[in-house]
Amino acid sequence: MFEVLSGGIFGSLIGGLFRLAPEVLKWLDKKDERAHELLMFQRQCDLEQLRGQIKLNEIGAQRDAAIDVGVMDAFGAAIQSQTEMVKSAGGWAASLSASVRPVVTYWVLLIWSFAHLWFAFCAWEDNNNPIEVFKVMMSPDFSALVAGTLNFWFLDRTLAKRGL
């Protein structure tokens, strides 16, 4: 048995194995390197896809902004045209046109206020909880109406005077 170990065949086999080991390690390293490169390429593709989506969203937002600007310009032109028509019609037409918004505002607020006071009175007569009645009366619609009116008559006019 020792004769086989001391012979050249066994030594050649061991030498061949040791010589083959670095090649196997290189092959395994290349395999891992290729897998890593494939993973990096996939991540790079995902990143480019995300960048493309962001760019499309940006283009869509710019388009929406351009449409909004166009709508506001058309709205401003319509108001300007209406103003010029009223001025050319004469003083009484301008006064009548200027009184429409305040009269409608007073009318709507009067109707809503009367309805709210009536409901509050009816609830008081029925001995309902005043807090619950108030919560029902202050609906989102009523709050929006009051906020819109206050914004139009006070905030909008104040900002317009300051040039904002």
Secondary structure, DSSP 8 states (H G I E B T S, - for coil): -HHHHHSHHHHHHHHHHHHHHHHHHHHHHHHHHHHHHHHHHHHHHHHHHHHHHHHHHHHHHHHHHHHHHHHHHHHHHHHHHHHHHHHHH-HHHHHHHHHHHHHHHHHHHHHHHHHHHHHHHHHHHTT--HHHHHHHHS-HHHHHHHHHHHIIIIIHHHHHHTT-
